[in-house]
Amino acid sequence: MASTLRLYLTCIRNTLEAAMCLQNFPCQEVERHNKPEVELKTSPELLLNPVLICRNEAEKCLIETSINSIRISLKVKQADELENILAKKFLRFLSMRAEAFQVLRRKPVQGYDISFLITNYHCEELQKQKLIDFIVQFMEDIDKEISELKMSVSTRGRLVATEFLKQF
Amino acid sequence: MASFERASPALKEILLRIYNAEKPIEVDHHLYEFGSVEYHIKSSVSEPQVTYLSISTPFLSQGVFLSYGLSPFTLKMVRQISTDVLHIVEPANDGYQLTLRLDFSKLPHNKESLNIITEVSSVQAVILSSQLKEMLQNVNSGDSSQGMYKPIKLIYHPKEPFYVIRQELIDVVSLKKWAKVPPCNWSPIPPLELRGEPFEDLSTNGGFVSFDISSHHVEGKRLDKIVWSLLNFYAYVKHHVKCTRGFIQRRMRRGLDNLIEVLEKSRVEDGQIKKVQGWKKMRKMVASKSKMIKRRWGDLGKKIKRIRFRIKIHGFARFRRRWLKMPSFSSSTGYTKLQTNGNNN
């Protein structure tokens, strides 16, 4: 299982390294405006082909690139209802605090759990390699965090039930 | 359960204050708890050792409310708190189900008095649990020949009803460790026995928990424990759900801080070379610099020309041509003009 995760993350890393070549490009529609073209999608000549990387049916990553911005959308593994609730809760918690991350989108793209929006300005302020490392580490940490939360909640529930039944 | 005390802390404090007062005090105190329980504590200087305690509490089951007040079983349970100190006043005060006369002179002068006052403060729990005990005690009587009965709706806390259903149960042999524990199960939908109940009582998002209470669960002293545990089951679950939510929030915040730390490390440091922001800005800068230099040389040239008309110096023209000329900049769009060797003298 770990080997498939490694391959999945390596594929995402290589794709991001190729796709994250961004430059400043002012808006062609409106004067003196500078907008991330991947969000607007008004000029097809500025957009590159989106890449969808699937680990399995439940986990996938969509990378959409344009001349001045890149959008990365992730679908996280959710094996059962508890993981579904915990993942939703945690990712919503992060999305609501998107200003702390700068590159995080407040609302995920439809069909995905969380999305990042990286513009050319972010590439100027942050080092490209380390930004890619952050995205990959984010994916690893989310899986680990959700598993740990699930285990903690199950353990707590078991302890609480045992304590209650001891009264009898 | 250690976290849910039977005794009302506020009532206990008031009774202790009256008992421990050095001289008799006049007390007329109304106390409200949980939105539906009311206590009235009255003590007068004329009767220093006597305190009157009136209680009004909603019944567990509205269907078993008796016109003459509490059932004999409940009154018997209340008397058992302390036969010397506590006497039931009949009829009860207006607006209350029960009025008690507490004689503090009968309290022993040792630590036992604290225990008795604590027991008196738990009179509301005794009233409610006695109603459920009465129902569960009938499990022992073997009066289940008719099979299934209509469920009895009990309300311990507003908006938190639970149902007691009497039926024949199959005693399932479980692990030795949990042999004393009543079997329980959970289902997301209401059990079959509750299908006829009002919709508002059955609408929930947490599912339904059922406990199978048999005769051996309610034998002797176990009855009291089981009744108190069942009455407080909902509050217990709610408390632990809140604690788990708090725990999850703390973990999420820690996870957030760790991720932000990783991102901060990718920031470009001040010492590193900053990339030029696009070629247009560079061109603008070069163009503006040349304009500035042209202007300065132009001013200087004009000044020198003015001076030239006043003073004439031999050989100065050549010097002027060579050293006091505006420097030319090579540009991609312009061209360099070739200089002609002429004598302007």
Interface residues (C-beta under 8 A of the other chain):
Chain A: Q23 N24 L86 K89 F90 F93 L94 R97 A100 F101 Q102 V103 E124 E125 L126 Q127 K130 L131 D133 F134 Q137 F138 D141 E145 E148 L149 S152 V153 R156 G157 V160 F164 L165 Q167 F168
Chain B: M1 W178 K180 V181 P182 H217 R222 K225 I226 W228 S229 F233 Y236 H240 C243 T244 F247 I248 Q249 R251 M252 G255 L256 N258 L259 I260 V262 L263 K265 S266 R267 V268 K275 Q277 G278
